[in-house]
């Protein structure tokens, strides 16, 4: 019997089914790998913010400490004072520190969407990172862009104020 042009044979059908299954398996593996990476980033960010919160809670008023920690690339450390109207909703009505995916234009939006925040029992919170240039003037950034290597933070705590700076 002669095969007609365009006629599907059992062999061709099995090849197509195996190709589709192979592609589906590759897509499934890629999605799982991405999820593992994202979950690991979130877990590392949570460890960082928990570590900072623990250090702050252990400090007495009028105390200053410096400590090194492993940064988280493409994330930033920022915070808002109790009376700052731009703070994310997850801070409720308190001062808070947050670690969020990098968005230097609108950190509050990034922190609200996928950041990890901790409330701080202080009226005023200052976060000072490296200086940025704005209209010809250098001013300290109100966030700390976290590199992937070891960095050192300096924390100063008073009765009503908490200040976190990048120790460079």
RALIN-V895538 format. One record per backbone hydrogen bond with DSSP energy under -1.0 kcal/mol. CO is the residue of the C=O (numbers start at 0). NH is the residue of the N-H. E is the energy in kcal/mol with one decimal. If there is no record, write none. Layout:
[[CO/NH/E] [CO/NH/E]]
This chain:
[[3/6/-1.9] [8/12/-2.3] [9/13/-2.3] [10/14/-1.9] [11/15/-2.2] [12/16/-2.4] [13/17/-2.5] [14/18/-2.2] [15/19/-2.5] [16/20/-2.4] [17/21/-2.5] [18/22/-2.4] [19/23/-2.4] [20/24/-2.3] [21/25/-2.1] [22/26/-2.4] [23/27/-2.4] [24/28/-2.3] [25/29/-2.2] [26/30/-2.3] [27/31/-2.3] [28/32/-2.3] [29/33/-2.2] [30/34/-2.4] [31/35/-2.2] [32/36/-2.1] [33/37/-2.6] [34/38/-2.7] [35/39/-2.2] [36/40/-2.2] [37/41/-2.3] [38/42/-2.2] [39/43/-2.5] [40/44/-2.5] [41/45/-2.4] [42/46/-1.9] [43/47/-2.0] [44/48/-2.4] [45/49/-2.4] [46/50/-2.3] [47/51/-2.4] [48/52/-2.6] [49/53/-2.4] [50/54/-2.2] [51/55/-2.6] [52/56/-2.6] [53/57/-1.6] [59/62/-1.1] [62/156/-2.5] [64/154/-3.0] [66/152/-2.5] [68/150/-2.7] [71/74/-1.4] [73/101/-2.8] [74/145/-2.1] [75/99/-2.4] [76/143/-3.0] [77/97/-3.3] [79/95/-2.1] [80/83/-1.6] [83/86/-1.2] [87/90/-1.7] [88/91/-2.2] [90/93/-2.0] [94/119/-3.0] [95/79/-2.4] [96/117/-2.8] [97/77/-2.8] [98/115/-2.6] [99/75/-2.9] [105/109/-1.6] [106/110/-2.9] [107/111/-2.4] [108/112/-2.1] [109/113/-2.6] [110/114/-1.6] [115/98/-2.2] [117/96/-2.3] [119/121/-1.9] [122/81/-1.6] [123/161/-2.0] [125/163/-3.0] [127/165/-1.6] [129/140/-2.1] [131/138/-2.7] [133/136/-2.3] [136/133/-3.1] [138/131/-3.2] [140/128/-2.0] [143/76/-2.7] [148/70/-2.0] [150/68/-2.7] [151/166/-2.9] [152/66/-2.2] [153/164/-2.7] [154/64/-2.5] [155/162/-2.8] [156/61/-2.0] [159/123/-2.6] [160/157/-3.1] [161/125/-2.8] [162/155/-2.7] [163/127/-2.7] [164/153/-2.9]]
